[in-house]
Structure formats: structure tokens, C-alpha cells
């Protein structure tokens, strides 16, 4: 079964608007971490934001915020005031306990294209 | 200063050859990883080393052999390359002293097997 599901393969967003990228996850661990990464067309993987399973407040980093709904097992990324440079693939990932070796399990990604 | 570096960035080779990809991190991290990204952009863990000790070895053909000479380096050697090995290989690193253990990735090595 998929552990990380990103249901939006691609989406358009108008410049300066906000966009929400969906991510749902599946784990039986109590302690886990959720991450979002950005992969522009140049190919590098850029860490954006992290949410721990015990964190009560949603994580924010500049224009990025993570809408964490633990009971629903969702960790959506919100990008506010989209910029042309936000056009990229976005990956949601989960880290389970240290016993799992701290590996990241990735979703299939969402391609975002920001229109001027 | 590059945090996680990989060489080479591009690698084109023929089936049956042996090749290596090198990775170095200057972040002082204690854990390093290799991931493979296929043509559909799907990313999957291959190996992980913590303080030079192998801690993750996913179901990867034994033609792939990682080596960690020290905490700052993790190399990937691939024997008898096959067409299906064509992919982008990412090295990453993290530390347990960082709250989220977030992983920082190298620029990737695009391997093309012809």
C-alpha cells in the first residue's frame, strides 16, 4: 500500500495566488516526520519544510506552511503569493522511526506551473 | 560552499561496464543516503549509512555496492551496468542532532546506460 499519496499530478496556479498541494500518509508509528521538497527543472532537491508528528502547531517557513491534520493523516503544503520561480515538482515525504533507519518515503510528486 | 556534492553530474556508459559515483558532505552530518529517481520522477531509498555503518539496504541488486570511507563520504559503485539502471542518483545527508533529521540532497548524478 502507498505510504505517501499525492493525488494531484499537476496543477496551474496564477502568479500571486495561493496554492495547496495535497498529501496523505499512512503509518502506524506514533513518532514520525513529514517533509516537503521542491525539485525545479534544474533537478536538485530542495528541503522546504518539516512537521513532526508531536508538533501541535502547523509548521511555517516564509511563504510555505504545512497544514497538518493528524487525525486525517494529511500534511498539505500551502504556498502563499505564488511566484514564477515556484514552478517545480513538489514531493511530500515521511520519515518513520529511527528503527526504520531514518529513511524518507516519497510520494509521487505534484508538478506546479505558475502562470504570469 | 556546496553542502552535499556529487561527482560526476552526468555519466553515460555502456551496458556491462562498472562505474562509481562519489558523494561528499561538509555539513558535519552523521548519516548519508543514496536515493534513485526513475524516469517517472519516483524517488526511492537505496542505502543509508550512519557513522560509516550500513543501516539501510533496500532491495537493491547486489551489483550496487556502497562504501563509506568516513562520515563525510559515501560512494556508490555499480557493476555490470544494465539499461534499467538509467536514472538520477541522489546522495543525501542528515544528522540526529537536528530536530527533524531533515535530509539535504546533492545535485544528483544522471546515469544513462546505452
HADDOCK unambig.tbl for C-alpha pairs under 7 A between the chains (distance, minus, plus):
assign (segid A and resid 33 and name CA) (segid B and resid 100 and name CA) 6.69 0.50 0.50
assign (segid A and resid 43 and name CA) (segid B and resid 107 and name CA) 6.94 0.50 0.50
assign (segid A and resid 44 and name CA) (segid B and resid 107 and name CA) 4.80 0.50 0.50
assign (segid A and resid 44 and name CA) (segid B and resid 108 and name CA) 6.60 0.50 0.50
assign (segid A and resid 45 and name CA) (segid B and resid 105 and name CA) 5.85 0.50 0.50
assign (segid A and resid 47 and name CA) (segid B and resid 104 and name CA) 6.69 0.50 0.50
assign (segid A and resid 50 and name CA) (segid B and resid 100 and name CA) 6.57 0.50 0.50
assign (segid A and resid 52 and name CA) (segid B and resid 100 and name CA) 6.82 0.50 0.50
assign (segid A and resid 101 and name CA) (segid B and resid 55 and name CA) 6.09 0.50 0.50
assign (segid A and resid 101 and name CA) (segid B and resid 56 and name CA) 5.99 0.50 0.50
assign (segid A and resid 103 and name CA) (segid B and resid 45 and name CA) 6.75 0.50 0.50
assign (segid A and resid 105 and name CA) (segid B and resid 44 and name CA) 6.88 0.50 0.50
assign (segid A and resid 106 and name CA) (segid B and resid 43 and name CA) 6.17 0.50 0.50
assign (segid A and resid 108 and name CA) (segid B and resid 42 and name CA) 5.68 0.50 0.50
